[in-house]
Amino acid sequence: MAERRRPETYNFHLSFGEVSITLQDVEVLFGLCTDAVVYANVMDHNLDWRTMLRDFTGMEVEPVAINGHCRISISMVVNCLRQQLLLHPITVEMLEDSVQSIARLYMLLLMGGTFFTNTSTSLLSLQYLYFLRDLDRTGDYSWGSAVLAYLYRSLCRVSMPAS
């Protein structure tokens, strides 16, 4: 797909014509908010990701499980989520903190494994956990804009000749 992209127009040239991906496409296909606040460069990249992961999701990992780029194995997150749901199924009586921890893990999987994927195919970035700290504010972000910008950035990187 990247080889059919024209960097000067951000369009794809396919056999049936020219196609571009718009913000409305992202909103309709993924159901993500596109008209909320857009944040840029608000995150401190030197955060203690292991502590954040534990505090916000209840997931305990060894220091070696998180590499230098704040990435963790997708299978570790899936296994932790599965274990939490098997041991403590979500019920009406469940504490809100526990439900929020499970929700953060699930959203982290969606973000790192679906919306903002990387070339590793088996690792997801913990940087999105930063935006899941306060779930009441998570809906204030324009996730659709972020997904579209990430897609365009990734396509630009892939289509540039290797130097």
C-alpha positions in Angstrom: 0.0 0.0 0.0 2.8 2.4 0.8 4.3 2.1 -2.6 1.1 3.4 -4.2 1.0 6.4 -2.0 2.0 9.8 -3.3 3.7 11.8 -0.6 3.0 15.2 -2.1 -0.8 14.6 -1.9 -1.2 11.9 0.7 -3.3 10.0 -1.7 -3.2 6.4 -2.9 -3.2 5.6 -6.6 -5.1 2.4 -7.1 -6.4 0.7 -10.3 -9.9 2.2 -9.8 -8.7 5.7 -9.1 -7.3 8.0 -6.4 -8.1 7.4 -2.7 -7.3 9.3 0.4 -7.9 8.6 4.0 -9.7 11.5 5.8 -10.6 12.3 9.4 -14.2 11.4 8.7 -13.1 8.0 7.5 -11.3 7.4 10.8 -14.3 8.7 12.8 -16.7 6.4 10.9 -14.5 3.3 10.7 -13.2 3.3 14.3 -15.9 5.4 16.1 -13.1 7.7 17.5 -13.7 11.3 18.5 -12.3 13.8 16.0 -13.6 17.1 17.3 -12.1 17.2 20.7 -8.9 18.8 22.1 -5.6 17.9 20.3 -2.6 17.6 22.5 1.0 17.6 21.3 4.2 17.1 23.1 2.7 16.9 26.6 4.3 13.7 27.7 7.6 13.3 29.7 9.3 10.4 27.9 11.5 9.7 31.0 8.7 8.3 33.1 8.9 5.1 35.2 6.8 2.9 32.9 7.0 -0.1 35.1 5.5 1.9 38.1 2.9 3.5 35.9 1.9 0.1 34.6 1.6 -1.3 38.1 -0.3 1.7 39.5 -2.8 2.2 36.7 -3.4 -1.4 35.7 -2.3 -3.6 38.5 0.1 -5.4 36.1 3.4 -6.4 37.7 6.3 -7.0 35.4 10.0 -7.6 35.8 12.3 -4.6 34.8 13.6 -6.6 31.9 10.1 -7.0 30.4 10.1 -3.3 29.4 12.7 -2.4 26.9 14.4 1.0 26.5 11.6 2.2 24.2 8.9 1.7 26.8 7.5 -1.3 25.0 6.1 -4.5 26.4 5.0 -7.8 24.9 1.4 -7.8 23.7 1.0 -11.4 24.9 2.0 -10.3 28.4 -0.7 -7.7 28.5 -3.3 -10.1 27.0 -2.4 -12.8 29.6 -2.7 -10.2 32.4 -6.0 -9.0 31.2 -7.3 -12.6 30.8 -6.1 -13.5 34.3 -7.7 -10.4 35.8 -11.0 -11.2 34.1 -10.9 -14.9 35.1 -10.0 -14.2 38.7 -12.2 -11.2 39.2 -15.1 -11.0 36.6 -16.6 -7.6 36.3 -19.7 -7.4 38.4 -21.9 -4.7 39.9 -20.2 -5.1 43.3 -16.7 -4.7 41.8 -14.7 -1.7 43.0 -14.5 1.1 40.5 -10.7 1.1 40.8 -10.6 -2.5 39.7 -12.9 -1.9 36.7 -10.8 1.1 35.7 -7.6 -1.0 35.8 -9.1 -3.6 33.5 -10.4 -0.8 31.2 -7.0 0.7 31.0 -5.4 -2.6 30.1 -8.0 -3.1 27.4 -7.6 0.4 26.0 -3.8 0.0 26.1 -4.2 -3.1 23.9 -6.5 -1.3 21.5 -4.2 1.7 21.2 -0.9 -0.1 21.0 -2.1 -3.2 19.1 -4.7 -1.6 16.7 -4.7 2.1 16.4 -0.9 2.9 16.9 0.8 -0.3 15.7 4.5 -0.5 15.2 6.8 -2.7 13.0 7.6 -5.1 15.8 4.2 -6.9 15.6 4.7 -8.3 19.1 5.3 -5.2 21.2 3.1 -2.3 22.2 4.2 1.0 23.5 3.4 2.0 27.1 3.4 5.7 26.1 -0.4 5.5 25.6 -0.8 4.6 29.3 0.1 8.2 30.0 -3.2 9.4 28.4 -5.2 6.8 30.3 -4.2 8.0 33.8 -7.5 9.9 34.3 -10.2 8.0 32.5 -12.6 10.9 33.0 -10.3 13.0 30.7 -9.6 10.2 28.2 -12.7 11.2 26.2 -11.4 14.8 25.9 -8.7 13.8 23.5 -9.1 13.8 19.7 -8.1 10.2 19.2 -9.3 10.2 15.6 -6.9 13.0 14.8 -4.1 11.2 16.5 -4.7 8.0 14.6 -4.8 9.8 11.3 -1.7 11.7 12.0 0.1 8.5 13.1 -1.0 6.8 10.0 0.3 9.6 7.7 3.6 9.7 9.7 4.0 6.0 9.4 3.3 6.0 5.6 5.8 8.8 5.1 8.5 6.9 6.9 7.8 3.7 4.9 7.7 5.5 1.6 10.9 7.4 2.1 14.0 5.8 0.4 16.4 4.2 2.9 19.5 6.4 3.4 
